[in-house]
Amino acid sequence: ELLRAYFDALGGARRVAQAGDVGEVPLERTAEKLQTALRTQRDAVGVEVEATVALVTHLRTHYSDQHLDEAELVAASTAVLDERLKRTASEAAVVRQREKVFGWELSQFESLDRAAADFAPLSVLWRAAAEILTAHARALDGALLEVDLGKLEIDVGRWSAEVARVGRQLRARAGEHKVANAMSAPLAVAEAAREVVQRMRSYLPTLRTLRAPGLKARHWLAISEEAGHQLDPTRDASLSLEHVLVLKLDEEAWLGVQQVAETAGREHSIERALERMLTYWRGAELDIAPHAASRSQVLRAMEEVQAAMDEHTARCLALAASPYAKPVEEA
């Protein structure tokens, strides 16, 4: 702010001198003050650049896969460091702009540019690692019925692509450093994150079975009988995926569980079809008009109504013929 005021004062002094309203204004002295202030600012920015670069270097060399249990804290610190990098880069740009005014050789701050290039993939890496580890814990240890399977499937695909992309960027930065092991620590983090994502991907088939749509109390009872263990999240809300995995069900038992889940899904499809037809008729607007001769009501526009009735009658007959229809009828 002081330096900006100096520049404004210099411009004002020139205008006053040109107007001839006052005596000679000591422009040279004002310029000297400006340059002195700029040197002070440049030195201060240089110190800030060194400190910021040191923080990025520490992030790059210190934090490895051994620090994954601190991923959330590291991710939070990278957010703070990101703001510091932006602020320092902005201050460096101001210094260059003012150096240009005086015709000075522009400060390069090359170490800041290199640090920013290193930081970009590091920031993405630790944010993704924190998300991945949190999601893994929730999927494995969280209540089975609270696992958002649809979101997890989308996230696993996104994380897989993100970690692969960051890995390529880190290897490219390692080549820029031309120093052995320049990116070994973050590359180890990326590999560990990739393994966790692959582990979550391996959980998806099991989760799809245990989160099949339409699973009701009778289905969970059948699943428990097939597994030989009590597996009913409607009775035990704490039941998690890990509880199921540690059982290490044999192939025959798991096949029985899958068949129960498939049956529940088929029954659920019938229920959904019936609900859609019921919703249609609840919202249908019938064109009813009085009949003058008989003083009764008549239904007009019968073609559309008849078509819907024919379609839904045929669909109900097909659903009733399904081997999965009986439990729906009895419900």
C-alpha positions as CSV (number, residue, x, y, z in Angstrom):
1,E,0.0,0.0,0.0
2,L,2.9,2.4,0.8
3,L,4.5,1.7,-2.5
4,R,1.3,2.2,-4.3
5,A,0.9,5.6,-2.6
6,Y,4.4,6.5,-3.6
7,F,3.6,5.8,-7.3
8,D,0.5,7.9,-7.0
9,A,2.4,10.7,-5.4
10,L,5.0,10.6,-8.2
11,G,2.3,11.0,-10.8
12,G,0.7,13.8,-8.9
13,A,4.0,15.6,-8.5
14,R,4.6,15.5,-12.2
15,R,1.1,16.9,-12.9
16,V,1.6,19.7,-10.5
17,A,5.1,20.6,-11.9
18,Q,3.7,20.6,-15.4
19,A,0.8,22.9,-14.4
20,G,3.3,25.4,-13.0
21,D,1.2,26.0,-9.9
22,V,4.1,25.4,-7.4
23,G,7.8,25.4,-7.4
24,E,10.1,22.6,-8.4
25,V,9.0,19.3,-6.9
26,P,11.8,16.9,-5.9
27,L,10.8,14.2,-8.3
28,E,14.2,12.5,-8.0
29,R,13.9,12.2,-4.3
30,T,10.4,10.7,-4.7
31,A,11.8,8.2,-7.2
32,E,14.6,7.2,-4.8
33,K,12.0,6.5,-2.1
34,L,10.0,4.5,-4.5
35,Q,13.0,2.4,-5.4
36,T,14.1,1.9,-1.8
37,A,10.6,0.8,-1.0
38,L,10.6,-1.6,-4.0
39,R,13.9,-3.1,-2.9
40,T,12.5,-3.7,0.6
41,Q,9.4,-5.3,-0.9
42,R,11.4,-7.4,-3.3
43,D,13.6,-8.7,-0.4
44,A,10.5,-9.5,1.7
45,V,8.9,-11.4,-1.2
46,G,12.2,-13.3,-1.7
47,V,12.1,-14.4,1.9
48,E,8.4,-15.5,1.5
49,V,9.3,-17.4,-1.7
50,E,12.1,-19.3,0.1
51,A,9.8,-20.2,3.0
52,T,7.0,-21.3,0.7
53,V,9.3,-23.4,-1.5
54,A,10.7,-25.0,1.6
55,L,7.1,-26.0,2.7
56,V,6.4,-27.5,-0.8
57,T,9.7,-29.4,-0.6
58,H,8.9,-30.8,2.8
59,L,5.5,-31.9,1.5
60,R,7.2,-33.6,-1.5
61,T,10.0,-35.4,0.4
62,H,8.6,-36.0,3.9
63,Y,5.1,-37.4,3.5
64,S,5.0,-40.9,2.1
65,D,2.7,-43.9,2.3
66,Q,3.7,-44.2,5.9
67,H,1.6,-41.1,6.7
68,L,-1.6,-42.3,5.1
69,D,-3.3,-42.4,8.5
70,E,-2.7,-38.6,8.6
71,A,-4.2,-38.1,5.1
72,E,-7.0,-35.8,6.2
73,L,-4.5,-33.6,8.1
74,V,-2.1,-33.5,5.2
75,A,-4.9,-32.7,2.8
76,A,-6.0,-29.8,5.0
77,S,-2.5,-28.5,5.2
78,T,-2.2,-28.6,1.4
79,A,-5.3,-26.4,1.1
80,V,-3.6,-23.8,3.4
81,L,-0.4,-24.1,1.4
82,D,-2.3,-23.7,-1.9
83,E,-3.6,-20.3,-0.7
84,R,0.0,-19.3,0.4
85,L,1.4,-20.2,-3.0
86,K,-1.3,-18.1,-4.8
87,R,-0.6,-15.2,-2.5
88,T,3.1,-15.4,-2.9
89,A,2.8,-15.7,-6.7
90,S,0.6,-12.6,-6.7
91,E,3.1,-10.6,-4.6
92,A,5.9,-11.7,-6.9
93,A,4.0,-10.6,-9.9
94,V,3.5,-7.1,-8.4
95,V,7.3,-6.9,-7.7
96,R,8.0,-7.8,-11.4
97,Q,5.5,-5.2,-12.6
98,R,7.1,-2.4,-10.5
99,E,10.6,-3.5,-11.5
100,K,9.5,-3.0,-15.1
101,V,8.4,0.6,-14.4
102,F,12.0,1.4,-13.3
103,G,13.5,-0.5,-16.1
104,W,15.2,-3.0,-13.7
105,E,16.0,-6.6,-14.6
106,L,13.0,-8.6,-13.6
107,S,13.2,-10.9,-10.6
108,Q,12.5,-14.5,-11.9
109,F,11.6,-16.3,-8.7
110,E,12.2,-19.6,-10.7
111,S,12.1,-21.7,-7.5
112,L,8.5,-20.5,-6.9
113,D,7.5,-21.6,-10.3
114,R,9.0,-25.0,-9.9
115,A,7.4,-25.4,-6.5
116,A,4.0,-24.5,-7.9
117,A,4.5,-27.2,-10.6
118,D,5.4,-29.8,-8.0
119,F,2.6,-28.8,-5.7
120,A,-0.3,-29.2,-8.2
121,P,-0.2,-33.0,-8.3
122,L,0.7,-33.2,-4.6
123,S,-2.4,-31.3,-3.7
124,V,-4.7,-33.5,-5.8
125,L,-3.0,-36.6,-4.5
126,W,-3.5,-35.9,-0.8
127,R,-7.1,-34.7,-1.3
128,A,-7.9,-37.9,-3.2
129,A,-6.1,-40.1,-0.7
130,A,-8.1,-38.6,2.2
131,E,-11.4,-39.2,0.3
132,I,-10.4,-42.7,-0.6
133,L,-9.4,-43.8,2.9
134,T,-12.5,-42.2,4.4
135,A,-14.7,-43.9,1.9
136,H,-13.0,-47.3,2.4
137,A,-13.5,-47.1,6.1
138,R,-17.2,-46.3,5.7
139,A,-17.7,-49.1,3.1
140,L,-16.0,-51.7,5.2
141,D,-16.9,-50.8,8.8
142,G,-20.1,-48.7,8.3
143,A,-23.6,-50.0,8.7
144,L,-24.4,-52.1,5.7
145,L,-27.7,-50.4,5.0
146,E,-26.1,-46.9,5.1
147,V,-23.5,-47.6,2.3
148,D,-24.4,-45.5,-0.7
149,L,-23.6,-48.1,-3.3
150,G,-24.4,-46.0,-6.3
151,K,-22.2,-43.2,-5.2
152,L,-19.4,-45.6,-4.2
153,E,-19.4,-47.2,-7.7
154,I,-19.1,-43.7,-9.3
155,D,-16.4,-42.6,-6.9
156,V,-14.3,-45.8,-7.4
157,G,-14.2,-45.1,-11.1
158,R,-13.3,-41.4,-10.6
159,W,-10.6,-42.2,-8.0
160,S,-9.1,-44.9,-10.2
161,A,-8.7,-42.4,-13.1
162,E,-7.5,-39.6,-10.8
163,V,-4.8,-41.6,-9.0
164,A,-3.5,-42.9,-12.4
165,R,-3.4,-39.3,-13.8
166,V,-1.6,-38.0,-10.7
167,G,0.9,-40.8,-10.9
168,R,1.8,-39.8,-14.5
169,Q,2.1,-36.2,-13.4
170,L,4.4,-37.1,-10.5
171,R,6.7,-39.2,-12.8
172,A,6.9,-36.3,-15.2
173,R,7.9,-33.9,-12.4
174,A,10.5,-36.4,-11.2
175,G,12.0,-36.3,-14.7
176,E,12.1,-32.4,-14.5
177,H,14.0,-32.6,-11.2
178,K,16.6,-34.9,-12.7
179,V,17.3,-36.2,-9.2
180,A,16.9,-39.8,-8.2
181,N,13.9,-40.4,-5.9
182,A,12.7,-36.8,-6.2
183,M,9.1,-38.0,-6.2
184,S,9.5,-41.4,-4.5
185,A,7.5,-40.4,-1.4
186,P,4.4,-39.1,-3.3
187,L,4.6,-41.9,-5.8
188,A,4.4,-44.4,-2.9
189,V,1.3,-42.6,-1.7
190,A,-0.2,-42.8,-5.2
191,E,0.5,-46.6,-5.3
192,A,-1.0,-47.1,-1.9
193,A,-4.1,-45.1,-2.8
194,R,-4.4,-47.2,-6.0
195,E,-4.3,-50.4,-4.0
196,V,-7.1,-49.2,-1.7
197,V,-9.2,-48.2,-4.7
198,Q,-8.7,-51.7,-6.2
199,R,-9.7,-53.2,-2.8
200,M,-12.9,-51.2,-2.8
201,R,-13.6,-52.3,-6.4
202,S,-13.4,-55.9,-5.2
203,Y,-16.0,-55.2,-2.6
204,L,-18.6,-54.0,-5.1
205,P,-19.9,-57.4,-6.2
206,T,-20.5,-58.4,-2.6
207,L,-22.2,-55.0,-1.9
208,R,-24.4,-55.3,-4.9
209,T,-25.6,-58.7,-3.6
210,L,-26.2,-57.5,0.0
211,R,-27.8,-54.2,-1.2
212,A,-30.0,-55.8,-3.8
213,P,-33.3,-53.8,-4.1
214,G,-36.3,-55.4,-2.5
215,L,-34.5,-57.3,0.3
216,K,-37.0,-57.8,3.1
217,A,-37.1,-59.6,6.4
218,R,-37.9,-63.0,4.8
219,H,-35.0,-62.6,2.4
220,W,-32.5,-61.8,5.2
221,L,-33.8,-64.8,7.0
222,A,-33.1,-66.9,4.0
223,I,-29.7,-65.3,3.5
224,S,-28.8,-66.1,7.2
225,E,-29.8,-69.7,6.6
226,E,-27.6,-70.0,3.5
227,A,-24.7,-68.4,5.2
228,G,-25.1,-70.3,8.4
229,H,-24.7,-67.1,10.4
230,Q,-27.0,-64.3,11.5
231,L,-26.9,-61.7,8.7
232,D,-29.8,-59.4,9.1
233,P,-29.2,-55.7,9.2
234,T,-32.9,-55.1,9.9
235,R,-32.3,-56.7,13.3
236,D,-28.7,-55.8,13.8
237,A,-28.1,-52.2,12.5
238,S,-24.4,-52.5,13.1
239,L,-23.9,-55.3,10.6
240,S,-21.2,-54.2,8.2
241,L,-19.4,-55.5,5.1
242,E,-16.4,-56.5,7.2
243,H,-18.7,-58.8,9.3
244,V,-19.6,-60.6,6.1
245,L,-16.1,-60.8,4.7
246,V,-14.5,-62.2,7.8
247,L,-17.0,-65.2,7.6
248,K,-15.2,-66.3,4.4
249,L,-18.2,-68.1,3.1
250,D,-17.5,-71.0,0.8
251,E,-18.6,-70.9,-2.8
252,E,-21.8,-72.9,-2.3
253,A,-23.0,-70.8,0.6
254,W,-22.3,-67.6,-1.3
255,L,-24.1,-68.9,-4.4
256,G,-27.2,-69.5,-2.2
257,V,-26.9,-65.9,-0.8
258,Q,-26.7,-64.6,-4.4
259,Q,-29.8,-66.6,-5.4
260,V,-31.8,-65.1,-2.6
261,A,-30.7,-61.6,-3.5
262,E,-31.7,-62.2,-7.2
263,T,-35.1,-63.5,-6.1
264,A,-35.6,-60.3,-4.0
265,G,-34.6,-58.2,-7.0
266,R,-37.1,-60.0,-9.3
267,E,-39.9,-59.6,-6.8
268,H,-39.0,-56.0,-6.4
269,S,-39.3,-55.5,-10.1
270,I,-42.9,-56.8,-10.0
271,E,-43.8,-54.5,-7.2
272,R,-42.3,-51.5,-9.0
273,A,-44.3,-52.4,-12.2
274,L,-47.5,-52.6,-10.2
275,E,-46.8,-49.3,-8.4
276,R,-46.3,-47.6,-11.8
277,M,-49.6,-48.9,-13.0
278,L,-51.4,-47.9,-9.8
279,T,-49.8,-44.4,-10.0
280,Y,-51.1,-44.0,-13.6
281,W,-54.7,-44.8,-12.7
282,R,-54.6,-42.6,-9.6
283,G,-53.6,-39.7,-11.7
284,A,-55.7,-40.4,-14.7
285,E,-58.3,-37.8,-15.7
286,L,-61.5,-39.4,-17.0
287,D,-63.7,-37.3,-19.3
288,I,-67.2,-37.9,-17.8
289,A,-70.3,-36.1,-19.1
290,P,-74.0,-36.3,-18.3
291,H,-76.2,-38.4,-20.6
292,A,-79.4,-36.4,-21.3
293,A,-81.6,-39.3,-22.2
294,S,-80.9,-41.6,-19.2
295,R,-79.8,-38.9,-16.7
296,S,-76.7,-41.0,-16.1
297,Q,-73.0,-40.4,-16.6
298,V,-71.1,-41.5,-19.7
299,L,-67.3,-41.9,-20.2
300,R,-66.0,-40.1,-23.3
301,A,-62.6,-40.5,-25.1
302,M,-62.8,-44.2,-24.5
303,E,-60.0,-45.0,-27.0
304,E,-57.2,-43.8,-24.7
305,V,-58.7,-45.4,-21.6
306,Q,-59.3,-48.7,-23.4
307,A,-55.8,-48.8,-24.7
308,A,-54.4,-48.2,-21.2
309,M,-56.7,-50.9,-19.8
310,D,-55.7,-53.4,-22.4
311,E,-52.0,-52.7,-21.9
312,H,-52.1,-53.0,-18.2
313,T,-54.3,-56.1,-18.2
314,A,-51.8,-57.8,-20.4
315,R,-49.0,-56.7,-18.2
316,C,-50.7,-57.9,-15.0
317,L,-51.3,-61.3,-16.6
318,A,-47.6,-61.5,-17.5
319,L,-46.6,-60.5,-14.0
320,A,-49.0,-63.0,-12.4
321,A,-47.4,-65.8,-14.5
322,S,-43.9,-65.0,-13.1
323,P,-42.5,-67.6,-10.7
324,Y,-41.6,-64.6,-8.5
325,A,-45.2,-63.3,-8.2
326,K,-46.6,-65.4,-5.4
327,P,-44.8,-63.6,-2.5
328,V,-46.0,-60.3,-4.0
329,E,-49.6,-61.5,-4.1
330,E,-49.4,-62.7,-0.5
331,A,-47.8,-59.5,0.8
